[in-house]
């Protein structure tokens, strides 16, 4: 078990290093940030002095080494657009993104798993066909279009929910939350639905396909022959074994929700890290962009590690295979 964890951690470190190099290299070709920081009347000498003060006149490997050295200490340099520490900017935006991603993930699980089970057990019912057709629509429509349609209906025409922003928030130290205010809860509804819809439909179809596969296995037939009730067979045996492969996909989807929240945050002007990243792209704010991608890569790596450990603990076949291989 320890060797398995160490190997995964080493692989994760290599992935993070590669992502850091690629991100920093790509963003150096997005444009000259000095052009966005100065006015049209700025002389070439003043531009050169500013570029030297920011270290942008140094070779790529020098800039990258300085960036990595600061990142190891928890610092990602200064934002070229706001002249503030990148770590402070991410810290301010992190609560909003995690709040939105957590709400979307919980909604996708709470709705997707029951719908998947229902469409597997009642696959010939009219409601099951409606849900499957709706899942195709949910997967096909892009998130920004879903968000715009929700804004049009519930914010513009009906006026029930706000179309942008996070609403009122309550601060607990550096952490802020809108879950304790009425306007914060209302502002969370539309972005949560938008972000969770694609994940919800994917989870539903995955659970359905796995459930149908499990229901055809021999041990389910044996359980029926023993006289077990349908409830015991469906939820005590079939669903339990269905969730083993679902763990992997759900874990990866959680990382995808955090990463792809960038579109939803832009549509709803949600003050999270995704919106900060988009604003940084407009101004070629390289430290912020590189820090954001490295942070997202870290989230994926950590989630993958947790999923691997859960899968290792849930599926006894992996432990048996490793034990046999060791001997």
N, C-alpha and C positions, 0 to 999 in steps of 0.2 A: 504493500500500500504506500509506504514512504517513497519507494523508488518510483512508483507511478506518479506521485505528486511532484517529486523533484524533476522528473522528466517533463511533465506538463509545464511547470514553472519555467524551466529552461527554454522550452519551445516558445512560451509566451514572451519571454524577454527578447528572443530573436525577432519575433513578429513585431514587437513594439519598436525595436531599433530600425527595422526595415521601413516601417510606416513613418517614423520620424525623418529618416533620410529622404524618402520619396516626397513627403509633404513639404519639407523645407525646400527641396530642390524645385518642385513644381511652382510653389508660390513665389519664388524669385523671378519667375517669368510672367507674373500677372500684371506687372507694371511698376513704375517708379513711384513709391509712396511720397517722395518729396514733392512731386507735381501736385499732389492733393493737399499738401500741408502748407504751401506757400501761395501767395498771390501772383497775379500776372506781372506786377511791377518789381518782383524780386530779381535781383541781379544774379548773374551766373556765379559770382564769388560767394554770395550769401547762400545760394543753393549748394555749392560745393562744401561750404563750412558746415551747413546743417547735415549734409550727407556724411561728413567726417565725424560729426558729433554722435550720430546714430550708428556709426560703424558700418554703414552701407558701402563704403569704399574699400572695405576689406575683402579678401578672396572668400569664396564660398565656404571652404573648409574652416576658415577662421570664424566666420559668422556662425556656422553650424556647431563648432566646438564650444563657442561661448554660450550658444543657446542650450545645448545639452548640459553643460556645466550648471547653468542656472536652473534648468528643469529638474535636475537631480535634487536640488535644494528646495524645490517647490516653487520656484520663480520662473516665469516665462518671459521676462523682460517687460518693456513698456509698450503700451499700445501707441502706434505711430499716429493714430487719429485722435485719441483722447488724452495722450500723454499721462496715462495712469497705468498702474501695474496690471498686467493681464490676469494674474491670479486673483486680484481683487474684483475685476470685471466678471470673471467666471464664477467667483464665489457669490456675487450678487445675483447672477442669472440662474445659478444651479437650482435653487428651490423651485422656481417656476417650471423648469423643464422636468424635474423629477416628479413634481406634483401632477403635471399633465400626463407624463408617461405612466406613472403608477395607476392613475385613474383609468387611463385607456387600457392598460394591461388587465386590470381587474374586471373591467366591463367586457373585454373580449373573452376572458375565461368564463365569467359568470353566464354569459349568453351563448358563447360558441360551443362549450362542452355539452350543455343540455340539448341544444339544437342538433348537434352531431349524434347524440344518443337517440334522440327522438326520430330523426330521419333514418337511422339504421334499424330501429325496432319497428317503425311504422312506415317502411319505405314505399308502400303502395297507397298511402293516404293522400288526400288532396293537399293538406297542409304541408306534408313532406315535399311534394312537388313544388309548391309555392316557395318554400324555404330554399330549395336547391336552385330554383330559377333566380331568386333574390341574391343567393351567394355568388352566382355568375356575374350578376350586375355589380355587386359590391367589389369583386375582384377586378372587373374590367374598368370601372370608373376611376380616374386619377383622384388623389386626395384633394388637390386644390379645387377641382370641379365639385366634389362633394361638399367641401366647405363653402364654396360660393352659393350653391343651391340651398344649403341650410341657412345661410345668412339671408338670402332672398326671401325664404318662406318665414322663418321664425323671428328674424330681426327686422326686416323691412316691411313685409306685408302684415304679419301678425303683431309685431312689436313686443313679443313675449320675452326675448332674450337679447342681451347686448351683442353687438357684432364685432367688437374688438376690445382689447385690453384684458386686464386680469381682475378688475374690480378692486374693492377695498381689501387690504391685507393686514394681518396682525403679525408683529415682529416678536420673535423669541431669540434675543441675542442677534446673531447675524442671519438666522433663518427666518424667512417670511412665509406665511401661508394665507390663502384666501378661503380655506375650508371652514373658517370660523365666522365668516361674514356672509350675509345674504347675497350681496352683490358679487362676492367672490365665487360663491357656489353657482350662481346663475351664469357668470362669465365662463365657468369651467365646462358647462354642459355641451355646448356646440363643438369646441375644440376636441373634447374627449370623444364624442361620437365620430367626428371626422377621422381622428387618428386611429380609433379602434376598429372601424368598420372593416377595413381590409384584413386585419389580423383576425377579427372575429370570424369572417367567412372562411379563411384558411384553416383555422382551428376546427370549425364545424365540419368541413369536408375531410380533414385529416382524421378526426375522431370517428366520423361515419365510416370511412374506408377501413380503418383499423378494426372497428367494432364488427363490421360485416365479415372481415377476415377471421377474427377470433371466434365468431359464432359458428363458423364452418369447421372448427377444429374438433378432433376426436374427444378431447376431455370435456367439451361442452355437451357432446352427444352422450357421453358417459354420465354426466351430471343429470341430464334429462332422464336417462334410463334409471337412475337411482331414485327418481321421483321428487327431485328438488323443485321448488316453486320457480316460476319465471322470474320473480323479483330477486330471488337468491342467485339464480343463474346469470341474469343480466347485470346486476350491480355487485354481487359478491364475487363473481368469477370473470365474466367477460369484460366489464368496465375496468376492473383492477388491472388486468393484463393489457388492455388497450392503452392505458395511460403510460406504460413503460416507454414506447417510442415517442409518445406525445411530449414527454418531458424534454427531450432534445429539441424538438421544434419550438415548443413554447419558450424555452430558454433563449434560443436564437431570435425568436420574434420579439422578446423583451428588449434585446439589444437593438433590433431593427426599429422598434418604436422610439427609443431614445434618439437613434441616429436620424431617422426619417421625420422626426418631429419638426425638422427645419422647415418643411413645406407648410405644415399646419400652423406653426408659429408665425410664418410670414403672412399667411392669409388672414389670420385673426389678430395680427400684431401682438402676439403673446410675448411678453418680455422675458424670453428664455435664452438659452445659449444658441439655439438655432437662428433666432433673429439677429443676435449679436454677430454670428458668423456671416450672414448675408450682408449686413451692414459693413462688415470688415472687408468683404470681397469688393464692394463698390470703391473703397478707398485704398485697396492693396495693402491692408494692414497685416503684414506677414506674421508677426508674432502671435496675433490673436487667431489667425486662421490655422497656423501650425499647431498651436496649443489645443484648439478645439478638436482637430482631427486626431491628435495624440490622445486626448482624453476619451474620445469616442472609441478609438482602438483599444484603450485600456479597459473600457466598459465591456466591449466584446470579448476581450481575452479573459477577464475575470468571470463573466457569465459562462463562457465556454468551459472554463476550469470547474466551476460549480456544477454545471450540467454533467460533465464527465464523471465527477465524483458521485453525483446522485445516481447516474446511470450505473456506475460501478457498484453502488450499494443496493440498487433496486434489482438489477438483473444478476442472479447468481451464476449464470453461464459464463460471464466475464471472469469472475473469481476462479471458477473451476478451470477455465482455459488457461489462465495465468499460472495456476498451481501445477497443472499438467506440464506446461511449457518449462516451468522452473525445474521439474524433475527430469 
